[in-house]
Amino acid sequence: MKRSYLFVPATSTRMYEKALASEADCVIFDLEDAVALSEKQEARERAKVFLENNQPEKDVLIRINDVNTPFWREDLEAAIVAGASGVVVPKAEYANSMKMLCETALVFLERQNRDLHSFVVLPLIETARGVQFAYEIAGAHYMIKRLVFGSIDYSLDVDCELTDDGIELLYARSQVVNASKAAGIGSPVDAVYPDLANEPGLINESQRARRLGYKAKLAIHPKQLQPIHEIFSPGQMELDEALEIVNAFEAAEQQGIASIAVGNKLVDYPVYKKAKALLLSVGLS
């Protein structure tokens, strides 16, 4: 269960090493926002050489430049040649563009004799258009496993003010969750929280995202990982309750009963399925 995706600028080998030594579930080498235009080629080559000469134990993805730039194709090829686990695609707005990118990735994977199912594409939904077409983007290709929400660029695009309670992002966040489920892909990844000095703010935002249906969050510093992991991991009481529900319901089902009470809670198929899915997500069922 991937709960955290830690960004690291693609300009620094030292920061690669620090990120990979952290508790992050996944690391993202960033070729987009963290790299000046004049440094794109050098950063791409640095990331490629590092991955070719190292074998990270955790998944490494590359945030490539968006499909409206001249950089994305070389970024994508470098990621595949270097053995990255996938790419994060910024400014995802159209299903056709995502399908084209995925089909291009398949060509590069075949050239490298890589398993065609060994590489994932995570579209970053961070514009009004991206939110509007999130469902189409999510279903554009089998390589797309999750959507990622980007709140900062989204707020700039729609010209809203980011606040502590996040009410201005409720619609967009909910749309991304709904689109993911409607398209049959994994639960989405929530946006970065940019204030490194405000851990209570990070915790509050992460809790809101989890309540909406997000199962992971982007991070920009290793110190954000512990609260993210605590919030996006089920607690022991939650797991115990789910196990009790599953055991009781499955026993009742054997007797032809599909509606029972467990701990003063009505349990029918939807409640059972949710509890079962929670246990499956942590390998307990």
N, C-alpha and C positions, 0 to 999 in steps of 0.2 A: 504494500500500500504506500504509494508515493505521497507524502504529506508536504514536502518542502522542495522548492526549486531555487537554488542560490545563484544569483547573478554574479559574474566576475568579469571585469573588463578584459577583452582579448589582447590587450596591450602589455600584459605583465605575466611572465612565467612564474614569478614568485607568488602572485596572487592565485594563479591556477593551483599551485601546490598547497597554499593555505586553504583554499576552498575545498579541495579534494580531501584534505585532512580533517575537515569539519564534520559535523554530524548531519549535514544536508543529505537528504535522500537522493537528490539529483543536483548536478551543477550545470549552469548555463554559461558558456563562454559567449560574451556579447560582442558581436561585430557591428552592431547598429549604433544605438545612442551613445555608447561609451567610447566610440572611436571617431576621431576627426576624419573628414573626407580625405585628407592627404595621407592618412595612416592606414586606410582600409586594406590595401594590398599587403602591407607589412604585417598587420595584425592577423589577417587571414592565414598567411604563411606561418606565423608564429604558432597559432593554434593548431594548424595541421601538423607541423613538425613535432610539437609537444605530444599530441595524441599518437602519432606514429611511433614515437620513441618511448612511450609509457603505456601501461595497460591499467587504467584506473579501475578500481573495484566497483565503483558506483557509476550509474548512467551519466554520461556527459552529452548535453545537447548544445547546439550552436544556434544563437539567435542571429539569423542572417539578415541582410538588408531586404527591404520590401520589394515586391515584384515590379514596382514602378521605377526602380533605380537600375543602373547598369551593373550593379555588383552581385545581385542575388544568385545568378546562375553559377558564377565561380565560387561563391560562398557555399552553395549547395553541393557542388562537386567536391570541394575541399573537405566538407563535413563527411561525405560518404567515403572518400578515399582514405581519410584519416581514421575511419572506424567509429565515428560518433554514433550515438544511439538514436539521434534524430535532430530535427531542427524546430525552432520556434520562429514563426513567420509573422513579422509585425504588420500592422495596418491591413489585416485581412478584411476584405470588403465584398468580394465576389466569389461565388462558387466556381465559376469558370477558371478564374485565376488559380484557385487552390487545386483544382483538378489538373490544370496544366503543370503546376509545380510538382505535384505528386507523380504525374506521368514522366516528367523529366527525371525525377529521383529514381524511378524504376529503371530508366535507361542507364544511369550512372551505377546503380546497384548491380545490374547485369554485367556491366563492364568489369566490375570488381569481383565478380563471382560471389557476391554477398547474397544471403537469404533475403528474398523480397519481402519477408515479413519481419526483418530484423531492424527496421528503421521506422520511426514514427514522425508524424508531422503535427505540430501543435499550433493552430492559428491563434494569433493574438487579436482579440476583439477589442478595439480601442478607439473606434469612431462611431458616429451616429449611423453611418451606412453599414458598418460591421454588425452593430447590434440589430439593425433592421433585417439583415440577411443572415443572421447567425444560424438559423436552422438549415438553410441551403448550404452554408459553408460547412457545417458539422457533418452533413451527409454527402459531401462532394466526392469523397474517396475513402477506401478502407484504411488507408494509412493514417487518417485523421482519427486519433484516439481520444483526445480531450480538447476542449477549448480553454483559452486563457483570457481572463479579463484584465484590461489595462485602464485603470481609473484616471490616471493623470492626463494622458493624451485624450481620453474620452471627454474629460471635463473641459479641456481646451477646445475641443471640436464643437461641443454644444454650448460653450460659454456659460457654464455653471460654476458656482463657488463651492469648493470642497469644504465641508464642515465636519465637526467631530462626530455628529450622530449619523452622517452618511445618508441622510434621507434623499439627497439629490441623486444618489446612485442606485436607489432601490429598484427603479424600473429596469435600468440597464443590467444590473446584476441578476435580477430575476429572469429577464429575457434569455440571458446566456445559460442559466440553469435549465430553463424550460426547453430551449432549443437543443441542448445536449441530450436530455432525456427523450425528447420527441424523435431525435435522429438515432437513438439507440447507442450512443457512445458513452464513455466514462464521464463521471461528474467533473465539473470544471475546476480550474485553478484560479484562485482569487489574486487580486492585484498586489503590488508592492505597497508596503506602508513606509513612506519616505522619512519619517521623523525618528532617527535612531535614538534620540534622547527621551522618547516618550513610550516606554514599555506599556503603561496602562492603555494608551491609545491603540497600540498594536494588538493588545489582548482584546479590547472591545471590538475592534474591527474584525478580527479573526472570528470571534464568537458570533457576530452578526452574519458573517459569510457562511459559517458552518450551519447556522439555523436556516439559511436560505437554500442550502444544498451543496455548497462547495465542500470539497474534500481535501483541498491542498491550498498552499499559498506561496507566492513568490517572496523571496527574501533578498535583501541587498547587503546584509552583514551577518556573519556567523552568530552574533549575539541575539539575533532575532529567532534563531532556530528552536531553542528550547520552548519558549511560549507557543510557537506555532505547532510544534509536535505535541505538546500537552493538549492543545485545543482540538487538533484534528486527529487525535487518537482516542478511541473509546476508553472510558474509565472502567475500572474493575467492576463497580456496581452496575454499570450499563451492560457489561458483558455477562455478568451473573444473571441479571434480569432477562437478557435475551436467551440465555441457555435454559433458564427455567421455562420461559414461554415456549421455546421450541420443543423441549422434552414433553411438557404437558400437552401441547397441542397434537404432537405426533402420536402420543399415547391415546388421546381422545379420538383422533382420526381413525385409528385402528378399530375403534368401536362404533364408527359411523357417526361421530359427533364432530361438528365443525364450528361450534361456538361455545366457548368455555370462559370461566373467570379464573384469572391468575393474579393473586395479590390484589384483589378488588378492581382489576382491570379487565374489561371485556376483550377477549382475544378471538378473532376470526381470521380468515385467510389473509387479508391485507396486513394485519398486525403480525401474524406468523411469518409472512414472507419478508417483512422488514427486519424482524429479529434474525431470521435465517441468513439474510444477506449480510447483516452486521457480523455474524459469526464467520461466514465465509470470507469476508474481507480481511480477517486476521488469522485465517487458517484454523479455526476451531470447529468447523463443521464440514 
